[in-house]
């Protein structure tokens, strides 16, 4: 653990939790789509794309977070991917009702900032 308090396991845990929330939101959207289909509302086809997107983003968030935990030396790379994934998810049900978006974004930011802080600390100080 570095001086900044960075731990790949903290960032990975938040990313995995964000991925799980994305998958839960996808399940909720499926239920809403099924109920709307039973009632006769034409909402099913637009929701299928949203569900597919949420599942893809959720699975990728979990995969990137697990890889962040297993390969902490690549934390900068996995952190950038998590931030990009979180920003891309904003078009899907408001980023998984915002909770999943924030968890994934914070996970990526933690991974990036934790990896960058030793680089900044390694610069020589001018006296």
Rosetta constraint file for C-alpha pairs under 8 A:
AtomPair CA 1 CA 5 HARMONIC 6.40 0.50
AtomPair CA 1 CA 6 HARMONIC 6.14 0.50
AtomPair CA 1 CA 7 HARMONIC 5.76 0.50
AtomPair CA 2 CA 6 HARMONIC 5.94 0.50
AtomPair CA 2 CA 7 HARMONIC 7.61 0.50
AtomPair CA 2 CA 114 HARMONIC 7.82 0.50
AtomPair CA 2 CA 118 HARMONIC 7.67 0.50
AtomPair CA 4 CA 114 HARMONIC 6.68 0.50
AtomPair CA 4 CA 117 HARMONIC 6.96 0.50
AtomPair CA 5 CA 114 HARMONIC 7.58 0.50
AtomPair CA 6 CA 10 HARMONIC 7.61 0.50
AtomPair CA 6 CA 110 HARMONIC 6.97 0.50
AtomPair CA 6 CA 111 HARMONIC 7.49 0.50
AtomPair CA 6 CA 113 HARMONIC 7.94 0.50
AtomPair CA 6 CA 114 HARMONIC 4.83 0.50
AtomPair CA 6 CA 115 HARMONIC 7.90 0.50
AtomPair CA 7 CA 11 HARMONIC 6.68 0.50
AtomPair CA 7 CA 114 HARMONIC 7.47 0.50
AtomPair CA 8 CA 12 HARMONIC 5.88 0.50
AtomPair CA 8 CA 68 HARMONIC 6.47 0.50
AtomPair CA 8 CA 69 HARMONIC 5.46 0.50
AtomPair CA 8 CA 72 HARMONIC 6.01 0.50
AtomPair CA 8 CA 75 HARMONIC 7.36 0.50
AtomPair CA 8 CA 111 HARMONIC 6.67 0.50
AtomPair CA 9 CA 13 HARMONIC 5.87 0.50
AtomPair CA 9 CA 69 HARMONIC 5.64 0.50
AtomPair CA 10 CA 14 HARMONIC 6.39 0.50
AtomPair CA 10 CA 107 HARMONIC 7.80 0.50
AtomPair CA 11 CA 15 HARMONIC 6.27 0.50
AtomPair CA 11 CA 65 HARMONIC 7.45 0.50
AtomPair CA 11 CA 68 HARMONIC 8.00 0.50
AtomPair CA 11 CA 106 HARMONIC 7.63 0.50
AtomPair CA 11 CA 107 HARMONIC 4.47 0.50
AtomPair CA 11 CA 108 HARMONIC 6.99 0.50
AtomPair CA 11 CA 110 HARMONIC 5.79 0.50
AtomPair CA 11 CA 111 HARMONIC 5.93 0.50
AtomPair CA 12 CA 16 HARMONIC 6.06 0.50
AtomPair CA 12 CA 65 HARMONIC 4.47 0.50
AtomPair CA 12 CA 66 HARMONIC 6.30 0.50
AtomPair CA 12 CA 68 HARMONIC 6.12 0.50
AtomPair CA 12 CA 69 HARMONIC 5.74 0.50
AtomPair CA 12 CA 107 HARMONIC 6.57 0.50
AtomPair CA 13 CA 17 HARMONIC 6.08 0.50
AtomPair CA 13 CA 65 HARMONIC 7.25 0.50
AtomPair CA 13 CA 107 HARMONIC 7.89 0.50
AtomPair CA 14 CA 18 HARMONIC 6.07 0.50
AtomPair CA 14 CA 103 HARMONIC 5.59 0.50
AtomPair CA 14 CA 104 HARMONIC 6.54 0.50
AtomPair CA 14 CA 106 HARMONIC 7.44 0.50
AtomPair CA 14 CA 107 HARMONIC 5.39 0.50
AtomPair CA 15 CA 19 HARMONIC 6.19 0.50
AtomPair CA 15 CA 61 HARMONIC 6.00 0.50
AtomPair CA 15 CA 62 HARMONIC 6.31 0.50
AtomPair CA 15 CA 64 HARMONIC 7.85 0.50
AtomPair CA 15 CA 65 HARMONIC 5.30 0.50
AtomPair CA 15 CA 82 HARMONIC 7.69 0.50
AtomPair CA 15 CA 103 HARMONIC 6.19 0.50
AtomPair CA 15 CA 104 HARMONIC 4.85 0.50
AtomPair CA 15 CA 107 HARMONIC 5.25 0.50
AtomPair CA 15 CA 108 HARMONIC 7.57 0.50
AtomPair CA 16 CA 20 HARMONIC 6.24 0.50
AtomPair CA 16 CA 61 HARMONIC 6.47 0.50
AtomPair CA 16 CA 62 HARMONIC 4.65 0.50
AtomPair CA 16 CA 65 HARMONIC 5.87 0.50
AtomPair CA 16 CA 66 HARMONIC 7.42 0.50
AtomPair CA 17 CA 21 HARMONIC 6.28 0.50
AtomPair CA 17 CA 62 HARMONIC 7.90 0.50
AtomPair CA 17 CA 100 HARMONIC 7.68 0.50
AtomPair CA 17 CA 103 HARMONIC 7.07 0.50
AtomPair CA 18 CA 22 HARMONIC 6.28 0.50
AtomPair CA 18 CA 58 HARMONIC 7.30 0.50
AtomPair CA 18 CA 61 HARMONIC 7.09 0.50
AtomPair CA 18 CA 62 HARMONIC 7.80 0.50
AtomPair CA 18 CA 99 HARMONIC 7.40 0.50
AtomPair CA 18 CA 100 HARMONIC 4.37 0.50
AtomPair CA 18 CA 101 HARMONIC 6.94 0.50
AtomPair CA 18 CA 102 HARMONIC 7.75 0.50
AtomPair CA 18 CA 103 HARMONIC 4.97 0.50
AtomPair CA 18 CA 104 HARMONIC 5.21 0.50
AtomPair CA 19 CA 23 HARMONIC 6.36 0.50
AtomPair CA 19 CA 57 HARMONIC 7.21 0.50
AtomPair CA 19 CA 58 HARMONIC 4.01 0.50
AtomPair CA 19 CA 59 HARMONIC 6.24 0.50
AtomPair CA 19 CA 60 HARMONIC 7.53 0.50
AtomPair CA 19 CA 61 HARMONIC 5.02 0.50
AtomPair CA 19 CA 62 HARMONIC 5.18 0.50
AtomPair CA 19 CA 100 HARMONIC 6.82 0.50
AtomPair CA 19 CA 104 HARMONIC 7.42 0.50
AtomPair CA 20 CA 24 HARMONIC 6.19 0.50
AtomPair CA 20 CA 58 HARMONIC 6.39 0.50
AtomPair CA 20 CA 62 HARMONIC 7.55 0.50
AtomPair CA 21 CA 25 HARMONIC 6.09 0.50
AtomPair CA 21 CA 58 HARMONIC 7.52 0.50
AtomPair CA 21 CA 96 HARMONIC 7.00 0.50
AtomPair CA 21 CA 99 HARMONIC 7.44 0.50
AtomPair CA 21 CA 100 HARMONIC 5.39 0.50
AtomPair CA 22 CA 26 HARMONIC 6.23 0.50
AtomPair CA 22 CA 54 HARMONIC 5.74 0.50
AtomPair CA 22 CA 55 HARMONIC 6.82 0.50
AtomPair CA 22 CA 57 HARMONIC 7.12 0.50
AtomPair CA 22 CA 58 HARMONIC 4.89 0.50
AtomPair CA 22 CA 96 HARMONIC 5.36 0.50
AtomPair CA 22 CA 100 HARMONIC 5.79 0.50
AtomPair CA 23 CA 27 HARMONIC 6.31 0.50
AtomPair CA 23 CA 54 HARMONIC 6.49 0.50
AtomPair CA 23 CA 55 HARMONIC 5.63 0.50
AtomPair CA 23 CA 58 HARMONIC 5.56 0.50
AtomPair CA 23 CA 59 HARMONIC 7.79 0.50
AtomPair CA 24 CA 28 HARMONIC 6.30 0.50
AtomPair CA 25 CA 29 HARMONIC 6.19 0.50
AtomPair CA 25 CA 54 HARMONIC 7.47 0.50
AtomPair CA 25 CA 96 HARMONIC 5.90 0.50
AtomPair CA 25 CA 97 HARMONIC 7.52 0.50
AtomPair CA 26 CA 30 HARMONIC 6.22 0.50
AtomPair CA 26 CA 50 HARMONIC 7.70 0.50
AtomPair CA 26 CA 51 HARMONIC 5.05 0.50
AtomPair CA 26 CA 52 HARMONIC 7.91 0.50
AtomPair CA 26 CA 54 HARMONIC 5.65 0.50
AtomPair CA 26 CA 55 HARMONIC 6.36 0.50
AtomPair CA 27 CA 31 HARMONIC 6.34 0.50
AtomPair CA 27 CA 51 HARMONIC 7.77 0.50
AtomPair CA 28 CA 32 HARMONIC 6.21 0.50
AtomPair CA 29 CA 33 HARMONIC 6.02 0.50
AtomPair CA 29 CA 47 HARMONIC 6.94 0.50
AtomPair CA 29 CA 50 HARMONIC 7.99 0.50
AtomPair CA 29 CA 51 HARMONIC 6.60 0.50
AtomPair CA 30 CA 34 HARMONIC 6.08 0.50
AtomPair CA 30 CA 47 HARMONIC 7.51 0.50
AtomPair CA 30 CA 48 HARMONIC 7.87 0.50
AtomPair CA 30 CA 51 HARMONIC 6.88 0.50
AtomPair CA 31 CA 35 HARMONIC 6.13 0.50
AtomPair CA 32 CA 36 HARMONIC 6.07 0.50
AtomPair CA 33 CA 37 HARMONIC 6.07 0.50
AtomPair CA 33 CA 43 HARMONIC 6.41 0.50
AtomPair CA 33 CA 44 HARMONIC 5.14 0.50
AtomPair CA 33 CA 47 HARMONIC 6.46 0.50
AtomPair CA 34 CA 38 HARMONIC 6.25 0.50
AtomPair CA 34 CA 44 HARMONIC 7.29 0.50
AtomPair CA 35 CA 39 HARMONIC 6.22 0.50
AtomPair CA 36 CA 40 HARMONIC 6.03 0.50
AtomPair CA 36 CA 41 HARMONIC 5.10 0.50
AtomPair CA 36 CA 42 HARMONIC 7.27 0.50
AtomPair CA 36 CA 43 HARMONIC 6.45 0.50
AtomPair CA 36 CA 44 HARMONIC 7.11 0.50
AtomPair CA 37 CA 41 HARMONIC 5.67 0.50
AtomPair CA 37 CA 42 HARMONIC 6.78 0.50
AtomPair CA 37 CA 43 HARMONIC 7.11 0.50
AtomPair CA 37 CA 44 HARMONIC 6.25 0.50
AtomPair CA 43 CA 47 HARMONIC 6.44 0.50
AtomPair CA 44 CA 48 HARMONIC 6.43 0.50
AtomPair CA 45 CA 49 HARMONIC 7.28 0.50
AtomPair CA 46 CA 50 HARMONIC 6.91 0.50
AtomPair CA 47 CA 51 HARMONIC 6.10 0.50
AtomPair CA 48 CA 52 HARMONIC 6.17 0.50
AtomPair CA 49 CA 53 HARMONIC 6.12 0.50
AtomPair CA 50 CA 54 HARMONIC 6.08 0.50
AtomPair CA 50 CA 92 HARMONIC 5.95 0.50
AtomPair CA 50 CA 93 HARMONIC 7.31 0.50
AtomPair CA 51 CA 55 HARMONIC 6.10 0.50
AtomPair CA 52 CA 56 HARMONIC 6.16 0.50
AtomPair CA 53 CA 57 HARMONIC 6.08 0.50
AtomPair CA 53 CA 92 HARMONIC 6.86 0.50
AtomPair CA 54 CA 58 HARMONIC 5.88 0.50
AtomPair CA 54 CA 89 HARMONIC 7.61 0.50
AtomPair CA 54 CA 92 HARMONIC 6.57 0.50
AtomPair CA 54 CA 96 HARMONIC 7.40 0.50
AtomPair CA 55 CA 59 HARMONIC 6.03 0.50
AtomPair CA 56 CA 60 HARMONIC 6.06 0.50
AtomPair CA 57 CA 61 HARMONIC 5.98 0.50
AtomPair CA 57 CA 85 HARMONIC 6.86 0.50
AtomPair CA 57 CA 89 HARMONIC 6.88 0.50
AtomPair CA 58 CA 62 HARMONIC 6.31 0.50
AtomPair CA 59 CA 63 HARMONIC 6.12 0.50
AtomPair CA 60 CA 64 HARMONIC 5.93 0.50
AtomPair CA 61 CA 65 HARMONIC 6.05 0.50
AtomPair CA 61 CA 82 HARMONIC 6.57 0.50
AtomPair CA 61 CA 85 HARMONIC 7.33 0.50
AtomPair CA 61 CA 104 HARMONIC 7.09 0.50
AtomPair CA 62 CA 66 HARMONIC 6.12 0.50
AtomPair CA 63 CA 67 HARMONIC 6.16 0.50
AtomPair CA 64 CA 68 HARMONIC 6.04 0.50
AtomPair CA 64 CA 78 HARMONIC 6.07 0.50
AtomPair CA 64 CA 81 HARMONIC 7.49 0.50
AtomPair CA 64 CA 82 HARMONIC 6.91 0.50
AtomPair CA 65 CA 69 HARMONIC 6.30 0.50
AtomPair CA 65 CA 78 HARMONIC 7.40 0.50
AtomPair CA 65 CA 82 HARMONIC 7.89 0.50
AtomPair CA 66 CA 70 HARMONIC 6.23 0.50
AtomPair CA 67 CA 71 HARMONIC 5.73 0.50
AtomPair CA 67 CA 78 HARMONIC 7.46 0.50
AtomPair CA 68 CA 72 HARMONIC 5.46 0.50
AtomPair CA 68 CA 74 HARMONIC 6.96 0.50
AtomPair CA 68 CA 75 HARMONIC 5.74 0.50
AtomPair CA 68 CA 78 HARMONIC 5.82 0.50
AtomPair CA 68 CA 79 HARMONIC 7.80 0.50
AtomPair CA 71 CA 75 HARMONIC 7.05 0.50
AtomPair CA 74 CA 78 HARMONIC 6.37 0.50
AtomPair CA 75 CA 79 HARMONIC 5.76 0.50
AtomPair CA 75 CA 111 HARMONIC 5.40 0.50
AtomPair CA 75 CA 112 HARMONIC 6.52 0.50
AtomPair CA 75 CA 115 HARMONIC 6.16 0.50
AtomPair CA 76 CA 80 HARMONIC 6.19 0.50
AtomPair CA 76 CA 111 HARMONIC 6.13 0.50
AtomPair CA 76 CA 112 HARMONIC 4.81 0.50
AtomPair CA 76 CA 115 HARMONIC 5.78 0.50
AtomPair CA 76 CA 116 HARMONIC 7.53 0.50
AtomPair CA 77 CA 81 HARMONIC 6.36 0.50
AtomPair CA 77 CA 112 HARMONIC 7.88 0.50
AtomPair CA 78 CA 82 HARMONIC 6.15 0.50
AtomPair CA 78 CA 108 HARMONIC 7.21 0.50
AtomPair CA 78 CA 111 HARMONIC 7.34 0.50
AtomPair CA 79 CA 83 HARMONIC 6.24 0.50
AtomPair CA 79 CA 107 HARMONIC 7.12 0.50
AtomPair CA 79 CA 108 HARMONIC 3.94 0.50
AtomPair CA 79 CA 109 HARMONIC 6.31 0.50
AtomPair CA 79 CA 110 HARMONIC 7.40 0.50
AtomPair CA 79 CA 111 HARMONIC 4.82 0.50
AtomPair CA 79 CA 112 HARMONIC 5.10 0.50
AtomPair CA 80 CA 84 HARMONIC 6.19 0.50
AtomPair CA 80 CA 108 HARMONIC 6.18 0.50
AtomPair CA 80 CA 109 HARMONIC 7.86 0.50
AtomPair CA 80 CA 112 HARMONIC 6.77 0.50
AtomPair CA 81 CA 85 HARMONIC 6.00 0.50
AtomPair CA 81 CA 108 HARMONIC 7.35 0.50
AtomPair CA 82 CA 86 HARMONIC 6.08 0.50
AtomPair CA 82 CA 104 HARMONIC 6.22 0.50
AtomPair CA 82 CA 105 HARMONIC 6.55 0.50
AtomPair CA 82 CA 107 HARMONIC 7.11 0.50
AtomPair CA 82 CA 108 HARMONIC 4.81 0.50
AtomPair CA 83 CA 87 HARMONIC 6.23 0.50
AtomPair CA 83 CA 104 HARMONIC 6.92 0.50
AtomPair CA 83 CA 105 HARMONIC 5.09 0.50
AtomPair CA 83 CA 106 HARMONIC 7.99 0.50
AtomPair CA 83 CA 107 HARMONIC 7.89 0.50
AtomPair CA 83 CA 108 HARMONIC 5.00 0.50
AtomPair CA 83 CA 109 HARMONIC 6.87 0.50
AtomPair CA 84 CA 88 HARMONIC 6.09 0.50
AtomPair CA 85 CA 89 HARMONIC 6.18 0.50
AtomPair CA 85 CA 104 HARMONIC 7.87 0.50
AtomPair CA 86 CA 90 HARMONIC 6.93 0.50
AtomPair CA 86 CA 95 HARMONIC 7.21 0.50
AtomPair CA 86 CA 101 HARMONIC 5.27 0.50
AtomPair CA 86 CA 102 HARMONIC 7.62 0.50
AtomPair CA 86 CA 104 HARMONIC 5.69 0.50
AtomPair CA 86 CA 105 HARMONIC 5.45 0.50
AtomPair CA 87 CA 95 HARMONIC 7.91 0.50
AtomPair CA 87 CA 101 HARMONIC 7.49 0.50
AtomPair CA 87 CA 105 HARMONIC 7.65 0.50
AtomPair CA 89 CA 94 HARMONIC 7.42 0.50
AtomPair CA 89 CA 95 HARMONIC 4.77 0.50
AtomPair CA 89 CA 96 HARMONIC 7.40 0.50
AtomPair CA 89 CA 101 HARMONIC 6.86 0.50
AtomPair CA 90 CA 94 HARMONIC 4.99 0.50
AtomPair CA 90 CA 95 HARMONIC 4.03 0.50
AtomPair CA 90 CA 96 HARMONIC 7.68 0.50
AtomPair CA 90 CA 98 HARMONIC 7.98 0.50
AtomPair CA 90 CA 101 HARMONIC 7.13 0.50
AtomPair CA 91 CA 95 HARMONIC 6.43 0.50
AtomPair CA 92 CA 96 HARMONIC 6.55 0.50
AtomPair CA 93 CA 97 HARMONIC 6.03 0.50
AtomPair CA 94 CA 98 HARMONIC 5.77 0.50
AtomPair CA 95 CA 99 HARMONIC 7.43 0.50
AtomPair CA 95 CA 100 HARMONIC 6.36 0.50
AtomPair CA 95 CA 101 HARMONIC 4.82 0.50
AtomPair CA 96 CA 100 HARMONIC 5.18 0.50
AtomPair CA 96 CA 101 HARMONIC 6.18 0.50
AtomPair CA 97 CA 101 HARMONIC 7.62 0.50
AtomPair CA 98 CA 102 HARMONIC 6.08 0.50
AtomPair CA 99 CA 103 HARMONIC 6.23 0.50
AtomPair CA 100 CA 104 HARMONIC 6.08 0.50
AtomPair CA 101 CA 105 HARMONIC 5.97 0.50
AtomPair CA 102 CA 106 HARMONIC 5.92 0.50
AtomPair CA 103 CA 107 HARMONIC 6.08 0.50
AtomPair CA 104 CA 108 HARMONIC 6.25 0.50
AtomPair CA 105 CA 109 HARMONIC 6.15 0.50
AtomPair CA 106 CA 110 HARMONIC 5.97 0.50
AtomPair CA 107 CA 111 HARMONIC 6.25 0.50
AtomPair CA 108 CA 112 HARMONIC 6.14 0.50
AtomPair CA 109 CA 113 HARMONIC 5.90 0.50
AtomPair CA 110 CA 114 HARMONIC 5.77 0.50
AtomPair CA 111 CA 115 HARMONIC 6.19 0.50
AtomPair CA 112 CA 116 HARMONIC 6.15 0.50
AtomPair CA 113 CA 117 HARMONIC 6.01 0.50
AtomPair CA 114 CA 118 HARMONIC 7.61 0.50
AtomPair CA 115 CA 119 HARMONIC 7.64 0.50
AtomPair CA 116 CA 120 HARMONIC 6.58 0.50
AtomPair CA 117 CA 121 HARMONIC 6.11 0.50
AtomPair CA 118 CA 122 HARMONIC 5.97 0.50
AtomPair CA 119 CA 123 HARMONIC 7.01 0.50
